Amino acid sequence: AVIDTSGQAQTFLRYRDVIYLNALLPRDMEPETLRMGLLGGLRFGKRFAVDFMDVDMLGPVRTAFNNLMPGGWDAVMSNKLVKYE
């Protein structure tokens, strides 16, 4: 997690090799967009970032990940998606 009050991290991440989604944009929180972002991150080894834009969006973002797949938020936050069993 990065907390940036200056907005410089946002600019930096946008120009890096990062999958960057904005929590305030409805199209970025759609299941297909999240799925493609996560798959791209896993497949190509890219970082995956969700910008909350200084707004308390944890609940809606958690819901968006859980709409993608049951327990999706916990799987992403605990790295269960990348663990082989």
Backbone as JSON, one array per atom type, in Angstrom:
{
  "sequence": "AVIDTSGQAQTFLRYRDVIYLNALLPRDMEPETLRMGLLGGLRFGKRFAVDFMDVDMLGPVRTAFNNLMPGGWDAVMSNKLVKYE",
  "N": [[0.83, -1.18, 0.0], [0.48, 2.2, -0.8], [0.52, 5.42, 0.37], [-0.09, 8.49, -0.77], [-0.04, 11.8, -0.57], [0.63, 13.86, -2.21], [0.14, 13.31, -4.88], [2.03, 12.55, -6.68], [2.78, 9.87, -6.88], [0.73, 8.74, -8.34], [1.12, 9.85, -10.9], [3.66, 8.8, -11.44], [3.14, 5.99, -11.42], [1.38, 5.75, -13.58], [3.01, 5.99, -15.8], [4.68, 3.85, -15.73], [5.39, 0.32, -16.08], [2.77, -0.85, -15.27], [-0.33, -2.2, -14.25], [-2.92, -0.18, -13.97], [-5.64, 0.9, -12.23], [-8.5, 2.94, -11.63], [-10.35, 3.52, -8.81], [-12.56, 5.14, -8.73], [-13.64, 5.2, -11.22], [-16.27, 3.78, -12.86], [-16.05, 1.92, -15.01], [-13.53, 0.84, -14.61], [-13.91, -0.75, -12.41], [-15.5, -2.79, -13.2], [-16.32, -6.27, -13.51], [-15.06, -7.63, -15.74], [-12.98, -5.91, -16.48], [-11.43, -5.88, -14.13], [-10.78, -8.6, -14.05], [-9.27, -8.96, -16.42], [-7.18, -7.24, -15.83], [-6.03, -8.44, -13.54], [-5.3, -10.95, -14.62], [-3.49, -10.12, -16.58], [-1.53, -9.02, -14.96], [-0.66, -11.31, -13.54], [0.11, -13.02, -15.64], [2.07, -11.6, -17.12], [3.74, -10.63, -15.22], [3.34, -8.09, -14.16], [2.9, -5.24, -12.04], [-0.02, -4.55, -10.1], [-2.23, -2.02, -9.6], [-4.59, -0.18, -7.72], [-6.06, 2.87, -7.65], [-7.28, 4.84, -5.13], [-7.85, 7.47, -4.99], [-7.78, 9.31, -2.79], [-10.19, 8.84, -1.49], [-12.48, 7.11, 0.55], [-12.77, 4.18, -0.55], [-12.68, 1.52, -0.04], [-14.68, -0.37, 0.68], [-16.47, -0.47, -1.67], [-14.52, -1.31, -3.58], [-13.67, -3.73, -2.54], [-16.1, -5.12, -2.76], [-16.34, -5.14, -5.55], [-14.2, -6.84, -6.29], [-15.06, -9.16, -5.02], [-17.38, -9.62, -6.45], [-16.29, -10.38, -8.8], [-15.2, -12.89, -8.25], [-16.16, -15.27, -5.79], [-14.91, -14.5, -2.63], [-12.84, -13.07, -3.71], [-11.49, -10.65, -3.01], [-10.12, -11.33, -0.62], [-8.51, -13.37, -1.65], [-6.84, -11.99, -3.4], [-5.57, -10.17, -1.66], [-4.23, -11.86, 0.08], [-2.47, -13.23, -1.48], [-3.27, -15.7, -2.46], [-4.0, -16.22, -5.06], [-1.69, -16.62, -6.49], [-0.43, -18.78, -5.44], [0.5, -22.14, -5.74], [-1.26, -25.17, -5.5]],
  "CA": [[0.0, 0.0, 0.0], [1.19, 3.47, -0.87], [-0.31, 6.58, 0.68], [0.59, 9.63, -1.38], [-0.89, 12.99, -0.49], [1.08, 14.84, -3.2], [-0.32, 12.94, -6.21], [3.16, 12.19, -7.53], [2.79, 8.42, -7.1], [-0.22, 8.49, -9.42], [1.8, 10.17, -12.15], [4.74, 7.83, -11.6], [2.6, 4.69, -11.77], [0.75, 5.79, -14.9], [4.03, 5.89, -16.86], [5.48, 2.65, -15.5], [4.79, -0.9, -16.61], [1.86, -1.2, -14.18], [-1.76, -2.2, -14.54], [-3.38, 0.9, -13.11], [-7.08, 1.1, -12.28], [-8.99, 4.01, -10.78], [-11.52, 3.03, -8.09], [-13.7, 6.04, -8.94], [-14.19, 5.02, -12.57], [-17.08, 2.55, -12.89], [-15.56, 0.93, -16.0], [-12.36, 0.17, -14.05], [-14.34, -1.67, -11.36], [-16.33, -3.84, -13.79], [-15.66, -7.57, -13.37], [-14.2, -7.99, -16.87], [-11.77, -5.08, -16.41], [-10.63, -6.42, -13.04], [-10.28, -9.93, -14.44], [-8.2, -8.78, -17.4], [-6.05, -6.64, -15.13], [-5.38, -9.46, -12.7], [-4.67, -11.94, -15.51], [-2.32, -9.48, -17.18], [-0.51, -8.93, -13.92], [-0.12, -12.64, -13.27], [0.73, -13.61, -16.83], [3.23, -10.85, -17.59], [4.54, -10.19, -14.08], [3.19, -6.65, -13.94], [2.29, -4.79, -10.8], [-1.44, -4.24, -10.23], [-2.5, -0.93, -8.67], [-5.91, 0.45, -7.72], [-5.96, 4.2, -7.05], [-8.5, 5.2, -4.41], [-8.02, 8.92, -5.19], [-8.03, 9.97, -1.49], [-11.58, 8.63, -1.11], [-12.64, 5.82, 1.21], [-13.42, 3.3, -1.53], [-12.33, 0.15, 0.28], [-15.9, -1.2, 0.61], [-16.85, -0.74, -3.06], [-13.48, -2.07, -4.28], [-13.79, -5.1, -2.02], [-17.3, -5.69, -3.38], [-16.04, -5.39, -6.97], [-13.37, -8.05, -6.37], [-15.89, -10.31, -4.62], [-18.3, -9.87, -7.56], [-15.49, -11.07, -9.81], [-15.2, -14.28, -7.8], [-16.39, -15.33, -4.34], [-13.66, -14.44, -1.87], [-11.82, -12.47, -4.57], [-10.68, -9.67, -2.29], [-9.21, -12.04, 0.28], [-7.55, -14.11, -2.46], [-5.85, -11.03, -3.9], [-4.81, -9.58, -0.56], [-3.42, -12.88, 0.75], [-1.65, -13.87, -2.51], [-3.74, -17.05, -2.78], [-4.09, -16.36, -6.5], [-0.4, -16.99, -7.08], [0.09, -19.97, -4.76], [0.13, -23.41, -6.35], [-1.63, -26.19, -4.53]],
  "C": [[0.87, 1.24, 0.0], [0.19, 4.56, -0.56], [0.46, 7.8, 0.21], [-0.34, 10.82, -1.37], [-0.51, 14.03, -1.55], [0.55, 14.55, -4.61], [0.8, 12.53, -7.15], [3.22, 10.68, -7.81], [1.85, 8.06, -8.25], [0.45, 8.74, -10.77], [2.9, 9.16, -12.45], [4.2, 6.48, -12.08], [1.98, 4.66, -13.16], [1.76, 5.59, -16.03], [4.98, 4.72, -16.66], [4.76, 1.45, -16.11], [3.9, -1.52, -15.54], [0.44, -1.25, -14.72], [-2.39, -1.29, -13.5], [-4.87, 1.11, -13.3], [-7.47, 2.19, -11.28], [-10.3, 3.55, -10.13], [-12.76, 3.9, -8.31], [-14.32, 5.91, -10.33], [-14.97, 3.7, -12.63], [-16.56, 1.5, -13.86], [-14.33, 0.19, -15.47], [-12.73, -0.86, -12.98], [-15.3, -2.74, -11.88], [-15.59, -5.17, -13.7], [-14.7, -7.92, -14.5], [-12.9, -7.18, -16.85], [-10.85, -5.57, -15.3], [-10.0, -7.75, -13.42], [-9.11, -9.8, -15.41], [-6.97, -8.15, -16.75], [-5.3, -7.64, -14.28], [-4.66, -10.5, -13.55], [-3.41, -11.37, -16.16], [-1.18, -9.35, -16.19], [0.15, -10.27, -13.64], [0.66, -13.19, -14.46], [2.04, -12.92, -17.22], [4.09, -10.29, -16.45], [4.47, -8.7, -13.8], [2.59, -6.38, -12.56], [0.83, -4.41, -11.1], [-1.77, -3.19, -9.17], [-3.93, -0.43, -8.84], [-5.78, 1.76, -6.97], [-7.3, 4.57, -6.42], [-8.77, 6.69, -4.45], [-8.39, 9.66, -3.9], [-9.48, 9.87, -1.03], [-11.67, 7.24, -0.47], [-13.47, 4.9, 0.31], [-13.17, 1.83, -1.22], [-13.55, -0.78, 0.15], [-16.31, -1.5, -0.82], [-15.81, -1.53, -3.84], [-13.51, -3.52, -3.83], [-14.98, -5.81, -2.66], [-17.04, -6.02, -4.85], [-15.2, -6.65, -7.14], [-14.18, -9.29, -6.0], [-16.96, -10.62, -5.67], [-17.58, -10.61, -8.69], [-15.43, -12.56, -9.51], [-15.43, -14.3, -6.3], [-15.06, -15.38, -3.6], [-12.53, -13.8, -2.64], [-10.92, -11.5, -3.86], [-9.66, -10.36, -1.39], [-8.14, -12.81, -0.5], [-6.45, -13.18, -2.99], [-4.96, -10.53, -2.77], [-3.9, -10.59, 0.15], [-2.48, -13.62, -0.21], [-2.06, -15.3, -2.82], [-3.84, -17.28, -4.28], [-2.8, -16.86, -7.12], [0.22, -18.23, -6.44], [-0.41, -21.22, -5.47], [-0.21, -24.4, -5.27], [-1.7, -27.55, -5.18]]
}
